[in-house]
Amino acid sequence: MNEHRPGNFTMLPTIVKNLLIINGLFFLASFTLQSVYRYDLVDILGMHYIYSEKFKPYQLFTYMFMHGDITHIFFNMFALWMFGKTLETVWGPKKFLIYYLVTGIGAVFIHSIVVYFEISPVMSAIDEYLAKPSTDDFKMFMESENFKVVSADIHRNLNAFIETYNSLLKSSPDRALSKSIDFMQQYRIDYQNAPVVVGASGAVFGILLAFGMLFPNSVIYLYFAIPIKAKYFVMIYGAAELFMGVSNQSGDNVAHFAHLGGMIFGFILIKYWQKQNNNKPWIS
């Protein structure tokens, strides 16, 4: 039975080493630009909802190199180093890079589908109101679960709107209704702009899946102390992500379905390679 422990940082294979460097540089650039110039690189390079006005196709790629904080990037890069170097050594740099990018893009693809189904009811409710606005319907919308202050932009616009609206309700109901229409149009934009996903976690979960399939009986030392076979480690993580994603009760601001997406696309790609290479997908 093989044991898989963290080794040293020397002699890293090419792709893993460069991914570590690139992610580190992007994190430093993001932190510096935000701190010094108040320039939000995450808002530009992070993955926005596909129907958001802030969405750009390049975000499907760049989001993988952005991270929210030091803990986020540390654990992603630690897992990339710990498991990725073994996979690249076995697969070779070209196949490993393809796998990394496919699982990263696949992760955000699955995440985007989930976000679409989460956002669609809110968009439908907004469209219904805008098609036939009334002060009573506006009050009902604002008190419903469809109204959520999920971003700083929504919070700022709400504060600027609410006092004026309440005043106009008493003095000029028609103007109040017009204000509510303007607010709802802006809320629609801000709500679609709000979801932003960043991080290499989808690709990292794809790497975990691949390691579990390639070395199922290798022992991983969880927290450097608890031994667990790689195949069980992957199964437990996958089940936990599915549970937290479906239950939506964790409140941890984590894109659990993106993690699952990385594993799903990783599994599909591995099976494709297996078919193409006569059941020897690991030979580069």
C-alpha positions in Angstrom: 0.0 0.0 0.0 1.5 3.3 -1.0 1.4 6.3 1.3 1.0 9.8 -0.1 2.6 12.5 2.1 3.5 16.1 1.1 7.1 16.2 -0.2 9.4 19.1 -0.7 8.9 22.0 -3.1 12.0 21.2 -5.2 11.9 19.6 -8.6 8.4 20.5 -9.4 7.1 19.6 -12.9 6.7 22.4 -15.3 3.0 23.0 -15.4 2.4 22.7 -11.7 5.3 25.0 -11.0 4.0 27.6 -13.5 0.4 27.4 -12.2 1.7 28.0 -8.7 3.6 31.1 -9.9 0.8 32.5 -12.0 -1.8 32.1 -9.3 0.5 33.7 -6.8 1.2 36.7 -9.2 -2.5 37.1 -9.8 -3.3 37.1 -6.1 -0.6 39.7 -5.4 -1.7 41.9 -8.3 -5.3 41.7 -7.1 -4.4 42.5 -3.5 -2.1 45.4 -4.5 -4.5 47.0 -7.0 -7.4 46.8 -4.5 -5.4 48.2 -1.6 -3.6 51.0 -3.5 -5.8 52.0 -6.3 -9.2 50.5 -5.3 -9.2 48.7 -8.6 -11.3 45.5 -8.3 -9.5 42.9 -10.4 -11.8 40.1 -9.1 -14.8 42.0 -10.6 -13.1 42.0 -14.0 -11.5 38.6 -14.1 -13.9 36.6 -11.9 -16.7 34.6 -13.5 -20.0 36.5 -13.7 -23.4 35.1 -14.4 -23.6 34.5 -18.1 -26.5 37.0 -18.6 -24.9 39.7 -16.5 -23.7 42.8 -18.3 -20.3 42.2 -16.6 -19.9 38.7 -18.1 -17.0 38.4 -20.6 -16.1 35.1 -22.3 -12.5 35.3 -21.1 -13.8 35.0 -17.5 -14.3 31.2 -18.2 -10.6 31.0 -18.1 -9.4 33.9 -15.9 -11.6 33.1 -12.9 -9.4 30.1 -12.2 -6.5 32.4 -11.3 -8.3 34.7 -9.0 -8.8 34.0 -5.2 -10.8 35.6 -2.5 -8.3 35.6 0.3 -5.0 34.0 1.5 -6.7 30.9 3.0 -8.5 30.3 -0.3 -5.4 30.4 -2.4 -3.3 28.5 0.1 -5.4 25.4 0.3 -6.0 25.4 -3.5 -2.3 25.7 -4.3 -1.4 23.2 -1.5 -3.7 20.6 -3.1 -2.4 21.4 -6.6 1.2 21.0 -5.4 0.5 17.8 -3.4 -1.5 15.9 -6.0 -0.8 17.7 -9.2 2.9 17.0 -9.3 2.3 13.3 -9.2 -0.3 13.4 -12.0 1.8 15.6 -14.2 4.8 13.3 -13.7 2.7 10.3 -14.9 0.6 12.1 -17.6 3.2 14.5 -18.9 2.8 18.3 -19.1 0.5 18.6 -22.1 -2.1 16.1 -20.9 -2.0 17.5 -17.3 -2.6 21.1 -18.6 -5.5 20.0 -20.8 -7.0 18.1 -17.8 -6.6 21.1 -15.5 -8.2 23.6 -17.9 -11.1 21.2 -18.9 -12.0 20.5 -15.3 -11.7 24.2 -14.4 -14.0 25.3 -17.3 -16.3 22.4 -16.7 -16.6 23.4 -13.1 -17.8 26.9 -13.9 -20.1 25.5 -16.6 -22.0 23.4 -14.0 -22.0 26.3 -11.5 -23.5 28.6 -14.2 -26.3 26.1 -14.8 -27.1 26.0 -11.1 -27.0 29.8 -10.8 -29.3 30.1 -13.8 -32.0 28.0 -12.1 -31.5 30.0 -8.9 -31.8 33.4 -10.6 -34.5 32.6 -13.1 -37.5 32.8 -10.6 -36.3 36.3 -9.5 -36.0 37.5 -13.0 -39.4 36.2 -13.9 -40.9 38.0 -10.8 -39.2 41.2 -11.9 -40.4 40.9 -15.5 -44.0 40.3 -14.3 -43.9 43.4 -12.2 -42.4 45.6 -15.0 -45.0 44.3 -17.4 -47.9 45.4 -15.0 -46.5 47.6 -12.2 -48.5 48.7 -9.2 -47.6 50.0 -5.7 -49.3 47.0 -4.1 -47.4 44.5 -6.3 -44.2 46.4 -5.6 -44.8 46.1 -1.8 -45.5 42.4 -2.2 -42.2 41.9 -4.2 -40.1 43.8 -1.6 -41.5 41.6 1.1 -41.1 38.3 -0.8 -38.1 36.0 -0.9 -37.4 37.3 -4.4 -36.0 40.5 -3.0 -32.5 39.9 -1.6 -29.8 42.4 -0.8 -26.9 40.2 -2.2 -24.4 42.9 -3.2 -23.1 46.3 -2.1 -24.7 47.9 -5.2 -28.1 46.7 -4.3 -27.7 47.9 -0.7 -26.5 51.3 -1.9 -29.3 51.7 -4.4 -31.9 50.6 -1.8 -30.7 53.2 0.7 -30.9 55.9 -1.9 -34.3 54.9 -3.1 -36.4 53.9 -0.1 -36.7 57.3 1.7 -37.6 59.1 -1.5 -40.1 56.4 -2.5 -41.9 56.5 0.9 -42.2 60.2 0.7 -43.6 60.1 -2.8 -46.1 57.5 -1.8 -47.9 60.1 0.3 -47.5 63.2 -2.0 -47.4 61.7 -5.5 -48.3 58.1 -6.0 -47.7 58.2 -9.8 -44.1 59.5 -9.3 -43.6 56.8 -6.6 -44.7 54.1 -9.1 -42.3 55.5 -11.7 -39.5 55.4 -9.1 -40.3 51.8 -8.3 -40.1 50.9 -12.0 -36.6 52.6 -12.2 -35.5 50.8 -9.0 -36.7 47.4 -10.3 -34.9 47.8 -13.6 -31.7 48.6 -11.8 -32.3 45.8 -9.3 -32.5 43.4 -12.2 -29.1 44.5 -13.5 -27.5 44.5 -10.0 -28.9 41.1 -9.1 -27.5 39.5 -12.2 -24.2 41.2 -11.7 -23.9 39.9 -8.1 -22.8 36.3 -8.5 -19.0 36.1 -9.0 -17.1 32.9 -8.7 -13.3 32.8 -8.4 -10.7 30.2 -7.6 -9.0 27.1 -8.8 -11.1 24.8 -6.7 -13.0 23.2 -9.6 -9.8 22.2 -11.2 -8.3 21.1 -7.9 -11.3 18.8 -7.2 -10.8 17.4 -10.7 -7.2 16.7 -9.7 -8.4 15.0 -6.5 -10.8 12.8 -8.5 -8.0 11.9 -10.9 -5.6 11.0 -8.1 -8.3 8.8 -6.5 -8.9 7.0 -9.8 -5.2 6.5 -10.6 -4.0 5.7 -7.1 -7.1 4.4 -5.3 -5.3 2.6 -2.5 -2.7 5.2 -1.8 -3.0 6.5 1.7 -3.5 10.2 2.2 -2.7 11.7 5.6 -5.6 14.0 6.3 -4.5 16.9 8.5 -1.1 15.2 8.3 -2.3 12.7 10.9 -5.4 10.7 9.8 -4.7 8.0 7.2 -7.4 7.4 4.6 -7.3 5.7 1.2 -7.4 8.1 -1.8 -10.6 6.4 -3.2 -12.5 6.9 0.1 -11.1 10.5 0.4 -12.5 11.4 -3.0 -15.9 9.7 -2.3 -16.3 11.5 1.0 -15.5 14.9 -0.5 -17.8 14.3 -3.4 -20.7 13.3 -1.2 -20.1 16.2 1.1 -20.1 18.7 -1.8 -23.3 17.2 -3.2 -25.0 17.4 0.2 -24.0 21.0 0.9 -24.8 22.0 -2.6 -28.3 20.5 -2.6 -29.2 21.4 1.0 -27.9 25.0 0.5 -27.7 25.3 4.3 -24.0 25.8 4.8 -24.1 29.6 4.3 -20.3 29.5 3.5 -20.4 31.3 0.2 -18.7 28.3 -1.5 -19.6 27.2 -5.0 -20.1 23.5 -4.1 -21.6 22.6 -7.5 -18.5 24.0 -9.2 -16.4 21.5 -7.2 -18.7 18.7 -8.3 -18.5 20.1 -11.9 -14.7 19.7 -11.8 -15.0 16.1 -10.6 -17.7 15.3 -13.2 -15.8 16.7 -16.1 -12.6 15.1 -14.8 -14.3 11.7 -14.8 -15.7 12.2 -18.3 -12.3 13.2 -19.6 -10.5 10.3 -17.9 -13.0 7.8 -19.4 -12.6 9.4 -22.8 -8.8 9.0 -22.6 -9.3 5.4 -21.3 -11.3 4.6 -24.4 -8.9 6.3 -26.8 -5.8 4.7 -25.3 -6.9 1.1 -24.9 -7.7 1.4 -21.2 -4.3 3.1 -20.5 -5.3 6.7 -19.9 -2.3 7.5 -17.8 0.4 6.9 -20.4 1.4 10.2 -22.0 
